[in-house]
Amino acid sequence: MQNLRVSIVQGATRWHDPAGNRAYYGALIAPLAGTTDLIVLPETFSSGFSNEAIHNAETMDGPTVAWLKDRAKTLGAALTGSVQLRVGGDVFNRLLFVTPDGAVRYYDKRHLFRYADEHKRYAAGNARLVVEWQGWKICPLVCYDLRFPVFSRNRHAPQGGFDYDLALFVANWPSARAYAWRTLLRARAIENLSYCVGVNRVGVDGNQLPYSGDSAVLDYLGQPLVALGTQEQTATASLSHTALTAFREKFPAWMDADAFEWRA
């Protein structure tokens, strides 16, 4: 199986400015054309993490989804990140996973951030998503989901193998809780015997909350392949499925894991 090239894009998202953010992130990812397989943007990359952004939530046929499709096709890579999207009477913090052929898969954030009253404005998702891309199984999740390890647990079926090879978290995780972000990303990689990617934003948002970035690509030991600092930055890492498989065979902790089924 081929390596998976993953590019993480740590940007200073503009506040309540979808068009400006499409232009901003478009410029950051343009140089990645032909050099990567998967590009990861932060949570709510079109507006910033805001309860008020709900009033201008787009739909699945709106300009941001169209932009993601266009960029994925042009860059020859899958593109993912979350956006506030309206479906009927509800608005979801929806992670979109868009491939160059125009296919769109999505995951609606399950755990809404009660501390910031996200649960009072947005609707919660009820199902996990695993996407297959370039032969890799990828489980994309959103920010606060990182704190709930049961939901992201990587199970192993005797005939079907592991649920996923890569756990992916997009976030707007403020600096005040940066230690938790760094620690939990490593824990998710280690306990799930998988690669783990976390992409956070930088800068200061419209609520005057600072963000320290700390985006990272971690291997199955929790060791960083890429670790970003506090500035706007884009970086690419190559993930080896051969190395991952060899580690799982050498260190079979999954054989001693507890069996369970997750319920909403």
C-alpha positions in Angstrom: 0.0 0.0 0.0 1.3 3.5 -0.9 2.3 6.1 1.7 -0.3 8.8 2.4 1.0 12.4 2.1 -1.0 14.6 4.6 -0.7 18.4 4.5 -1.8 20.3 7.6 -2.8 24.0 7.2 -2.6 26.1 10.3 -4.1 29.5 9.5 -5.5 32.6 11.2 -9.2 32.3 10.3 -11.0 35.6 9.5 -13.9 36.3 11.7 -17.4 35.9 10.0 -15.9 36.3 6.6 -16.5 33.2 4.4 -15.4 34.8 1.1 -12.3 36.2 2.8 -11.5 32.8 4.3 -11.9 31.0 1.0 -9.4 33.4 -0.6 -7.1 33.2 2.4 -7.0 29.5 2.7 -7.0 29.1 -1.1 -3.7 31.0 -1.3 -2.2 28.8 1.5 -3.1 25.6 -0.2 -2.4 26.5 -3.8 1.3 25.6 -3.6 0.3 22.0 -2.6 -0.9 21.1 -6.1 0.4 17.7 -7.1 2.5 17.3 -3.9 0.0 15.8 -1.4 -2.9 13.3 -1.1 -4.9 15.0 1.8 -5.2 18.6 2.9 -6.5 19.4 6.3 -8.0 22.8 7.3 -9.1 23.8 10.8 -12.6 23.6 12.3 -15.1 26.2 11.1 -12.4 27.5 8.7 -14.9 29.7 6.8 -16.0 31.8 9.8 -14.2 31.0 13.0 -15.8 29.2 16.0 -18.8 31.4 16.7 -22.4 30.9 17.9 -23.4 34.0 15.9 -22.1 32.5 12.7 -25.2 30.3 12.8 -27.3 33.2 11.3 -25.3 33.0 8.1 -24.9 29.3 7.8 -24.6 28.0 4.2 -26.2 24.9 2.8 -24.7 21.9 1.0 -25.2 23.6 -2.3 -23.6 26.9 -1.1 -20.3 28.6 -2.1 -18.0 26.9 0.5 -18.9 23.3 -0.5 -18.6 24.4 -4.2 -15.1 25.9 -3.4 -14.0 22.7 -1.6 -15.0 20.6 -4.7 -13.2 23.0 -7.0 -10.0 23.1 -4.9 -9.9 19.3 -4.5 -10.2 18.8 -8.3 -7.6 21.5 -9.1 -5.1 20.4 -6.4 -5.6 16.7 -7.1 -6.0 15.9 -3.4 -8.8 15.3 -0.9 -9.7 18.3 1.2 -11.3 18.4 4.6 -12.3 20.9 7.3 -15.5 21.9 9.1 -18.2 24.5 8.2 -21.4 25.6 9.8 -24.1 24.2 7.5 -27.9 24.4 7.6 -30.0 21.3 7.0 -33.7 22.0 7.3 -34.3 23.7 10.6 -30.9 22.6 12.1 -27.4 23.9 11.7 -24.5 21.5 12.1 -20.8 21.9 12.7 -20.2 19.7 9.7 -16.8 18.3 8.7 -16.6 17.8 4.9 -14.3 15.3 3.2 -14.1 16.1 -0.5 -12.2 14.2 -3.1 -11.0 15.3 -6.5 -13.8 13.4 -8.3 -16.4 15.7 -6.6 -17.6 13.2 -4.0 -18.5 14.7 -0.7 -18.7 12.7 2.6 -19.5 14.4 5.9 -19.4 14.0 9.6 -21.6 16.2 12.0 -19.8 17.0 15.2 -21.1 14.7 17.9 -19.8 16.4 21.0 -20.9 20.1 21.2 -18.8 22.4 23.4 -21.1 23.0 26.3 -18.6 25.5 27.9 -19.2 27.9 25.0 -23.0 27.0 24.7 -22.4 25.4 21.3 -25.1 22.8 22.3 -27.7 25.5 22.6 -27.3 26.7 19.0 -26.1 23.7 16.9 -27.5 20.3 16.3 -25.4 17.2 17.3 -24.5 14.4 14.9 -25.2 10.8 15.9 -22.8 8.7 13.8 -19.1 8.3 13.3 -17.6 8.4 9.8 -14.8 6.3 8.4 -13.6 7.4 4.9 -11.5 5.2 2.6 -9.0 7.3 0.6 -5.9 6.0 -1.3 -6.3 2.7 0.4 -6.3 4.2 3.9 -9.2 4.2 6.4 -9.6 7.6 7.9 -11.8 8.7 10.9 -12.3 12.4 10.8 -13.6 14.1 14.0 -14.0 17.7 15.3 -12.3 19.5 18.2 -14.2 18.7 21.4 -14.6 15.1 20.2 -10.9 14.7 21.2 -11.9 14.6 24.9 -14.1 11.5 24.5 -12.0 8.4 23.8 -14.9 5.9 23.6 -16.3 7.6 20.6 -13.0 7.5 18.8 -11.9 4.1 19.9 -10.3 2.0 17.1 -11.8 -1.4 17.3 -10.5 -4.5 15.7 -12.7 -7.1 14.0 -11.2 -10.6 13.5 -12.0 -10.6 9.8 -12.3 -6.9 9.0 -9.2 -5.5 10.7 -9.0 -2.1 12.4 -11.7 0.5 12.0 -9.2 3.0 10.8 -5.5 3.8 10.2 -5.6 7.5 10.7 -7.6 9.6 13.3 -8.0 13.2 12.2 -9.1 16.1 14.4 -9.9 19.6 13.1 -10.1 22.3 15.8 -10.5 25.8 17.1 -8.8 25.0 20.5 -7.9 28.1 22.5 -4.4 28.6 24.0 -5.8 28.4 27.6 -6.2 24.6 27.0 -3.2 24.0 24.8 -1.6 21.4 27.1 -4.8 19.3 27.0 -4.8 19.5 23.2 -1.2 18.3 22.9 -1.6 15.6 25.5 -4.9 14.2 24.2 -3.7 14.0 20.6 -0.8 11.8 21.7 -3.1 9.7 23.8 -5.5 9.1 20.9 -2.6 7.9 18.7 -1.1 5.6 21.3 -4.3 4.0 22.5 -5.7 3.4 19.0 -2.5 2.1 17.4 -2.9 4.6 14.6 -1.6 7.8 13.1 -3.2 10.9 14.5 -3.5 14.4 12.9 -4.6 17.5 14.7 -5.1 20.8 12.9 -5.8 23.9 15.0 -6.0 27.6 14.1 -3.8 30.5 15.2 -4.3 34.2 15.9 -7.1 35.9 17.9 -10.7 35.5 17.1 -13.7 37.9 17.3 -14.3 36.9 20.9 -10.7 37.9 21.7 -9.7 34.3 22.3 -6.1 33.5 21.4 -5.1 30.3 19.6 -1.6 28.8 19.8 -1.8 26.4 16.9 0.2 23.3 18.0 -1.0 21.4 15.0 0.7 18.0 14.6 1.1 14.8 12.7 1.8 12.0 15.1 2.7 8.3 14.5 1.3 5.3 16.3 3.7 5.9 19.2 2.5 9.4 19.7 5.8 10.7 18.3 5.5 13.8 16.1 6.4 13.5 12.4 5.4 17.2 12.2 4.8 19.6 15.1 3.9 23.2 14.3 4.3 26.2 16.6 2.1 29.3 17.0 2.4 30.9 13.5 0.6 30.5 10.2 2.2 27.5 8.7 1.6 24.6 6.2 3.5 21.3 6.4 3.3 17.9 4.8 4.2 14.5 6.3 4.3 11.0 4.7 2.5 8.2 6.5 3.7 4.6 6.0 1.1 1.9 6.1 3.9 -0.7 6.1 5.4 0.7 9.3 1.9 0.9 10.9 1.1 -2.7 10.1 4.5 -3.9 11.3 4.0 -2.1 14.6 0.5 -3.5 15.1 1.9 -7.0 14.6 4.9 -6.5 16.9 2.9 -4.8 19.7 -0.6 -6.5 19.6 -2.3 -4.5 22.4 -5.4 -4.6 20.3 -5.8 -8.3 21.2 -6.3 -7.4 24.8 -8.8 -4.6 24.2 -12.4 -4.7 25.6 -15.2 -5.4 23.2 -18.1 -3.0 23.1 -20.5 -1.2 20.9 -20.9 2.6 20.9 -24.5 3.9 21.1 -25.7 7.5 20.6 
